[in-house]
Amino acid sequence: RVERGSTAKLERVEGALKVSTNARIVAARGKLVTVTEGAYFEGNAEVDCDFECDSLKVDRGKLTVTGDLTVHKGMDVAHSVQVDGMITARDIDVGGRMVARSVSCGGSIRVGGLVNVKETLEATSVEVGGKVEVSGAVKIVDLGVGGKADVGGGSITGHTRVGGVFASTAPLEFGELQVYGKCTLPAGCKGQKIST
């Protein structure tokens, strides 16, 4: 257990890790901390290294990771998560906002508010209540966004449904694209069906 407001130097945790509010985790050796079971964060916390765990849960506040975040199973964040590196997880559930350099998810991503990814985003399905911004290429099967979606090309092979505005800045390969507002696509896009 990492106490409230303290800084813990960790390397490998056999078992589960409980982290109190406003705590900070740093790597004792190298730049990776590994937790063999679940990591549970009560509130705002800072992880100043690469972090790997079996499952991740954040009750409230914001989790900030300066390195890469690897979660073998599901990741459940009540409010927001910000990762300077890459997020890798099987399933991602975030109540508020998710910010990362890149995201690779084997299953589904569900975010209540905002998704901001600087490079690439890979997932089977992505459901976002508010806004999605991916500067690099996407590789998604199904995409559902309540408000606005901006992607940097790539492929969305299944069904895309966007409530407001959809734009791609580079060639996009898509299955069925359904936009209730405005849709902007560059030259070189390929798809099966568009309705706006």
N, C-alpha and C positions, 0 to 999 in steps of 0.2 A: 504494500500500500504506500502511495506517495501522499504525504500530508499536505494540507492546505497551505498554499503560498510558498512551498519549499521547492528546491531544485534537487532532483535525483539523478545520480550518474548510474546508468544501467548498461548491461551488456546482453545477457540472456535471462529471461524470466521463465522458470519452469512452472507452469500453472497460469493462473489469472492475474491480471494487474488492475488494481483500483486506484484511480487518480482523483484527488480532491480538487476543488476549485482553485484557480490561479496558480497551479503548480507548473513546474517546468521539467522536461525530461531531456537529458543530454546523454550521448554515448560515452561510456567509460573508455572503450578502446575502439579505434576505427571510427566509422560513422553510421553504424547500424545497431538498433536495439530490437531484439527478437522476443516476442511473447508467445509461448507455445499454446496458450489457451486464449480466452477472450480478454480484450482491453476495455475497461469501463471508465469513462470520464464523467465526473459529476457536473462540471461546468467549464468555464473558460480555461484552456490549457494550451501550453506551447511545447511542441516537440521539436527540439533543435538538432535533428539528425534524420536519417532514414529510419522508418519504423515499420516493423512487420508483426502481424498478429493473426490469430485464427479468426476472430470476429471482433467487431468494433461497435461500441455504443456510446453516444454522447448525449447526456440528459438535457443540457441546456447550454446557452452561450456559444462560444466559437472555439473550434479546435484549429490551431495553426501548426502546420508541419513544414519545416524549412527544407526537408529532403523529399524522398519518395515515400509513398504510403502504400503498403502491400497488405491486403486483407484476404485471407484464403477463402472465407465464407462471406457472410453478409455484413454490410456496414449500415448502421442506423444512427443518423445524426438528427437530433430534434431541431436544431437551429441552423448553424452554418459551419462550413469546413473550408479552410484555405490551405492548399498544398502547393509549394513552390515547384516541386517536381512532378512525378507521375503518380496517379491513383490507379491501382490495380485491385479489383475486387470482383466477387462473383455476382453480388447484387448490391445496389447502392440506393439508399433511401434517405433523403435529406429534406427536412421541413422548410428551410429557408433558402440559403444560397450555397452554391458549390463553385469554388474557384480553383483551377489547377492548370499546370502547364499542359499535361496530356492526361487522358482518361482511357483505360482499357477495362471493359466490364464484360464478363462472360454472359451475364443474364440481362436483367432490366435495371434501368436507372429511373428513379422517381424523385423529382425535386419540386417543392411547392412554389418557390419563387424564381430564382435566377441561376442560370448556369453560364459560367464564363471560362472558356478553355483557350489557351494561347496557341496550342499546336493541334494535335489530333484527338479525335474522340471516336472510340469503337465500342459498340454495344449491340445487343439484340434488339431491345426496345428502349426508347427514351420518352418519358412523359414529364412535361414541365408545365407548371401552372402559369408562369409569367413569360420569361424571356430566355432565349438561348443564343449565345454568341460563341461560335467556334471559328477562330482565325484560320486554322489549317483544315485539312481534309477530314471528312467524316466517313465512317463505315458502319452504317446502321441498317437494321431491317425495318423497324417501324418507328416513326417519330410523331409525337403529339404535343403541340405547344399551344397554350391558351392565348398568348399575346403575339410576340415577335420572335422570329428565328432568322439568324444570320449564319451561314456556313461558308467555308472556304472550299467548296467543291467536294468531290469524293463520290460516295454512293449511298443511297437510301433505297434499298431494293424492294421493300414492301409498300406500306401505306404511310403517307405523310399527311397530317391534318394540322393546319395552323389557323388559329382564330383571327389573327390580325395581318401581320406583314411577314412575308417569306422572301429572303434574298440569298443568292449564292454568288460569291465573287469569282469563282473558278468553275470550269465544266463539271456538271453534276449528272450522275446516272441515277435515274429514279424509276420507281414502279408507278404508283398512283399518287398524284400530288393534288391535294385539295386545300385551297387557301380561301378563307372567307373574306379577306381584304385585298391587299395588293401583293403581287408576285413579280420579282425581278430575277431574271436568269441571264447569264452571259451566253455568248455563242459557244457552240460545241457541246451543249447538253443533250442527253438522250433519255427518253422516258416512254412509258406506255400510255399514261393518261394524265391530263391536267384539267382541273376545274377550279375556276376562281370566281 
